[in-house]
Each structure stands twice: as structure tokens, then as C-alpha cells.
Amino acid sequence: MRTYEAIDIISKTIIADGLCEAILMKGSIGRGDDDAYSDVDMYAVVKKDVMELFLEKRITYLNSYLPTLYLEHVNFVGEQIVAIFQNGLHFDLYAVTEETLPHTDQAKIIYDPNHKYDDYIAEVKTLSIDQLAGYFNDALYYFIEADGAYNRKNYPWASMIMSSSIAESAILLRYLYDKDYAYLGLKKINEIIPTEQFSWLSEASANMNKEGFLVGTNYIIKILDYVVQHIDNDIRSRLNLTFFQWIKANLGSSLFVLE
């Protein structure tokens, strides 16, 4: 696959330069669930005293694979370049130190001559009850926001708002089947949840248009109903079920009423 060709060429170029202590792959490659469409998350662990030199050479490292169409400098968990190559591959190159390397995901070690990461352990990011309740309540809040845009006949904006409701509902739905990676939400969710529940998400997304909002929003309600029925009692007790029942009662009568 092009991902592994890019990893091989770029990592060898970085290693040959002698500025890097270790290279780890994260994201879907680190978890081992990547496919031909996956992007690349490469973490180069660099000592502080040569970090500036390494940063200056990042584009050279990337260009050792192919010329780039797009480059963006970001500082998320560390200095990062987002690159898109001429073959369409999305490649994120992170420059971190041993101290700033995040341990919040599985990692595949591809270079570690001093065996610093033999005992690498990923921190579990299972969502808390407060976070899950927040996603549920936000998914409902977006109904009110989107209805305002809908009544103003700004259908593209209403669709954008409701896409957030779909995304937050997907996190809750995924949590039922994949607690540790529920935070990934819609990403590869079709491989995680049952076909029927995935069809609800698909229909919700497909109907976010002027004529379809009522259909799409009803599918979101169906998803949230399913979550309420199947989620643990301690989480259910924290959900704003009063607001949920109000949304259900008003959908189609005062919410998303097509004139």
C-alpha cells in the first residue's frame, strides 16, 4: 500500500539524518486497523537540542517520497506538518520530544535503537459519564439551533448544525460496542456497529436537506432512543431525558415544520 511505501521512504530518510531517537506510528496504523484509504500519523521523537534543525528539514524528509500538493504547519500535540502528496496520500509528521510524546493511543514502533519504547503502554481514553452526558445533551441542543436556521430558510446552515448532532449521536452509539475507541465517533463506525444501526446514521446524513430534515432528524431520535435503552443505568441517569422527550414531542409539530 502507498501508506507503507511512504512510511518506509520517509522514515529511512529521517533515520539517515541522525537527528531522530525513535519513530512511532499512531492513528489507525498504530491500532492495526488501517486500510488502503488510511492517512499516516508519524511521530518522530527528537532531542530538544536538535529540534530546531529537525524542524527545518521536515519538508525535505516529506519530499523524499513524493512532491507535495498541500502543506500546513500545525501545533496540536507538538510541531506538526500536514501534507498531501501528489498521489492523494494524507501524511501527518509530528516532531515531539520524549517528554511531549502523547501516550493516548496505540503505537507501532518502527525505529527505536535504544529500546526506549519496548514497554510503551497506551493510556485508555474511555469516555467519562460527564462526557457521554455532554454528547447526549449537545446532540439535542443542535435540534434547537438548526430549527432556527431552518425557519430562516438557511438550509445549508441547518444541515451543518445537524451534522454535529449526528456526530455526537454516533459517539454514543459507538460507545455501546467499542468503549475504548468511542471517541473516534463516525470514523470506520460501519465496521464497529451492527448494520441496522449504521443504516440509521446513513439515513440521518442522507436526509439533511430542505425536504428531508424531518426524516433525518427522526433517525437521530431513533439512534438516541436506542442509546437510552441500551446504555448503562448510571449513565442513563445523567442524560437530560426531559429535554429528549420534549424534542420528540415537538418534532414535526413545532420543530422542522416545512411551510
N, C-alpha and C positions, 0 to 999 in steps of 0.2 A: 504494500500500500504506500501511497505517496507520503503519508504521515511518518512512517518508519524510515523511508528514504531520507526525508528532511531531517529527522532526528539524528540519523546516522551521520549525515554530512556535516550538519551544523555542530553537533557535539564534538566530532573529531577535530573540527577547525578550532573550536574553543579550547579543547584539551591541548592541542598542539601549541597554543599560545602560552600556556603555562601560568595563566592568571586565576585559574578556577580550582577550587578544592574538591568540589563534588557537583554532580548534576543529577537532579531528580525530576521525574515526570509526574505530574499531578493531573487532576481532572479525570476524564473518562479513561485515559491511558493508564494513569496511576491506579484507578479502581479495577482495571481489566475488563471494562465493558465498552471499549471503543469499537468503532466500525469504520467503514470507508469514508464516512461523512464527518468524522470527529475532527475537532480542532486540536491543537497541540499546546500544552501548558508546560514549558520547560523552565525549571528553576536552577539557575547557576549560583552556587554558593561561593562567594568571593571574600577574601580577607579585606578588612577596611582599608589597609594601606595601599591596595592596588585597585580599589573600587572605581576611582575616577578614570583610571586608564582603561579598565574593563568597559565602563560605560561608553567611552569614546569609540570603542571598537565593535559595539554591538551590531551596527548596520553592516559592517564588513563580515561579521560572522553570519548574519542572515543571508547576505548576498552570495555567500559561498554555495548556497543551494540553488536559488534562482533569483532573478531580479524581482523587486517588489513593486506592486501597484499602489500600495497604501501603507503608510507608516504613521503611527500615533504614539506619542510619549505619554505615559500614564504613571501615576504613583498611587497604587492601590494597596497592596501588601508590601510593596517595595518598588524600586525603579523597574519599569516595565515598558517594553515596546510591543505594540500590537501591529502585526504585519499581515498583509495579504499578498501572496505570491501570484505570479502570472498564471499559474495553474488553478488559482482559486483557493488554495490552502490557507487557512487562518492559523497563524502561529504566534503565540504569546511567549516572549522571552523575558523572564523575571531575573533581576540581579538582586540577590539577598546575601546577608552575612549569616554566619552560624546562629547568631542571636536573633535575627529577624525572620528566619525561615519559619513559616507557619506550619503547624502540625495538625491542621484542621481537616485533612483529607488523606486518603490512602496515597502512597507514593511508590513509584517504581524506580529503583536506584539503578542508574546506568553508568555512573562513574563515581567511585569512592575509594581511591587508592589507599587511604589511611583508615578505612573501615569505621568512619565516624558514625555512619548511619546503619550499621548492621542491626541495631536494636531500635530502629525507627518505629514508633507507635503513633498511629493517628488518633487524635482526640475525637471522641464521639460527639457529634453535633445534634443529638436528638433534641427536637424542639421541646421547649418547656410548655407547661399548661398555659401560662400567660401568653406566650407567643401564639399558641394554637387558638386561644380565645380571641386574640387580636386579629388573626386572619379571618376568623368567622365573622366578627363584628364589622371588620372593614369590608368584607365581601357584601354585606348588607348595606353599609353606608353608601357604597358606589351606586346602588339602585336609586337612591335619592338624588345624588349628584347627576347621574346620567338622565334621569327623568326630566330634570331642569333643562338640560341640553336638548333633549328630545322635544320638549314642548316649545322650545325656541326654534325648532326645525333644524338644529345643527346636528344632523345625524352622524357625520364623521366623528365629532367630538363625543357624542353619546356612545358610539361604538368603541372609541379609545378608552373611555372610562370603564365600560363594562368588560373590556378585555382584562382590566385589573381585577375585577370581580371573578372572572373565570380563572385567572392565575392563582388567586388566593384560595379559591374553592378547590383547585387542583392540588394544592399543598395539603389541605385537609384530607382529601380523598386518598392521596398517595400515602399519607400517614397511616392509614388503616392497613396497608400492605407492606410498607417499606419505611419503618420509623426512622432508621438511622439516616436515610437519604431523602426524607420527605421535603427537606429544604430545597431540593432540586426542582420541585414542582413539576411543570409540564415536560421537562427535559426527559426524553425517552420514556415518558409515562405509559405509552402504548405497550411497552414491554413489561410493565410492572403490574398494572391493574387489569381486572377482567375486561373482556371485550365489550360487554354491555355497558359498563360504567365509562369506558373510553368513548363509546358511541355518544354518550350524553355530553361529554366535553366537546366532541366533534360537532354535534348539532348545535350546541350553545354558540360555538365560534362561527359556524357557517351561517347562522341566522342573525348576526349582529348587523342588520341593515334596516332601512326605513320600514319595509313591510314585515320584517322578521323579528323585530325586537321582542315582541310578546312571546313568540315561540322560543327564542333564545334564552330569555330571562326565566321562562318556566323550566327550561332544562337546568339552569343554575340552581333553581329552587329544588329540583329533583335531586341534584347532587348533594346539596346541603341537607336535605331530608335524610338521604342515605347516610351521610356522615353522622347526623344526630342519632340515628337509630343504631349505629354500629360502633360509635366511639366509646371509650371507657367512661364510666359514670362520673369519675372525678373530674374529667374534662367537660363532659356534658353539663355538669352543674355550674360551670363557669361561662357557658355560652349565653348570649343575650337572646333567649328563646322568645321573650315577649316581643322584641323588635322583629324577630323572624316571623312570628305569627302575624304581626301587623303587615309586614311586606306581603306575605302570602294572601292575606285577606284583601289587600288593596290592588294587587297586581291584575291589571286588565280593567279595573273599575276607576281608579284614580291615578294609577301608575302605568305609564306606557300605553296610553289610550290614543289610538290613531284617529285623527279627525277626518 
